[in-house]
Amino acid sequence: MMMEVRPFTARATYALKPDQYYRVYVDGDSIYFVRISGQSLAAGVAGGLEAQLGSLGRSLGAGLVRRAKRKLFQAGMEADKKDYRTLGMADKRSFRKSTAEIRSAVIDPAEAISGHGMHVGVWRLEFSDGKKLRLQFEEISEMKKAVDGLPGVFGEKLKVNAAWNERGGGFSRA
């Protein structure tokens, strides 16, 4: 019996094009990646402010980052009020994959070094056509939804290398 997976948000990271934020919905053997936002300039501006102005810049940039996170959360809540099956068709960057089209999937805890900013974990997908997708979780609550729900969808195709560490209050390597 397939467990219900609560929708979660993850950021698709790319080397040569802007990152995309997706709200991920699971419906039977279909996984919908609904684009809810593009790459925010807030993190880049916040980093620049910190580099130029030190602790003052960090304080100024923190407000920008909080505002961007709030807008992303609101976009996810708005998407949840609509039918994700039709919502995904409204943006050409949204897409649907069946579990049969996914060759393998891995969920890892945060990487020590990453060129895509702060995150708590990474979900890597390899599709049957050879293409790959790297999504990162920027909030613990979003990663928990994925770690709790996706094993019931993927079965043996998914390897979860992340375990909740109660003492540390985050995910660590399993």
Residue pairs with C-beta under 8 A, 6 or more apart in sequence:
2 28
2 152
2 153
3 149
3 152
3 153
4 26
4 149
5 26
5 145
5 146
5 149
5 150
5 152
5 153
6 145
6 149
7 23
7 24
7 25
7 76
7 79
7 80
7 84
7 145
8 23
8 24
8 137
8 142
8 143
8 145
8 146
9 21
9 22
9 23
9 24
9 36
9 72
9 76
9 138
9 139
9 142
10 21
10 22
10 24
10 123
10 135
10 136
10 137
10 142
10 146
11 19
11 20
11 21
11 22
11 116
11 119
11 135
11 136
11 137
11 138
12 19
12 20
12 21
12 22
12 33
12 133
12 134
12 135
13 19
13 116
13 134
13 135
13 136
14 20
18 38
18 39
19 38
19 39
19 116
20 35
20 37
20 38
20 39
20 93
21 35
21 36
21 37
21 38
21 72
21 75
22 33
22 34
22 35
22 36
22 94
22 135
23 34
23 36
23 75
23 76
23 79
23 80
23 84
24 31
24 32
24 33
24 34
24 135
24 146
25 31
25 32
25 34
25 84
26 32
26 149
26 150
26 153
27 84
27 85
29 98
29 99
29 100
29 153
30 96
30 97
30 98
30 99
31 96
31 97
31 98
31 99
31 102
31 153
32 84
32 85
32 88
32 94
32 95
32 96
33 88
33 94
33 95
33 96
33 97
34 79
34 84
34 87
34 88
34 91
34 94
35 91
35 93
35 94
36 72
36 75
36 76
36 78
36 79
37 71
37 72
37 75
40 68
40 72
42 61
42 64
42 65
42 67
42 68
43 65
43 68
43 117
45 61
45 64
46 57
46 58
46 60
46 61
46 62
46 64
46 65
47 61
48 57
48 61
49 57
49 58
49 60
49 61
50 57
50 58
50 61
51 57
53 60
69 138
69 139
79 87
87 94
88 94
88 95
88 96
97 127
99 153
99 154
99 157
100 128
101 127
101 128
101 129
102 125
102 126
102 127
102 128
102 154
102 157
103 126
103 127
103 128
103 157
104 125
104 126
104 157
104 158
104 159
105 123
105 124
105 125
105 126
105 150
105 154
105 157
105 158
105 159
106 123
106 124
106 158
106 159
106 160
106 161
107 121
107 122
107 123
107 124
107 143
107 146
107 147
107 150
107 158
107 159
107 160
107 161
107 162
108 121
108 122
108 124
108 161
108 162
108 173
109 120
109 121
109 122
109 161
109 162
109 170
109 171
109 172
109 173
110 119
110 120
110 121
110 122
110 170
110 171
111 119
111 122
114 136
116 136
117 138
118 138
119 136
119 137
119 138
120 137
120 138
120 139
120 140
120 143
120 170
120 171
121 136
121 137
121 143
121 146
121 147
121 162
121 171
122 134
122 135
122 136
122 137
123 134
123 135
123 136
123 137
123 146
124 132
124 133
124 134
124 135
125 132
125 133
125 134
125 135
126 132
127 133
137 143
137 146
140 169
140 170
140 171
143 162
143 171
144 164
147 160
147 162
147 164
147 171
150 158
150 160
151 158
151 160
160 174
161 173
161 174
162 171
162 172
162 173
162 174
163 171
163 172
163 173
163 174
164 170
164 171
165 171
165 172
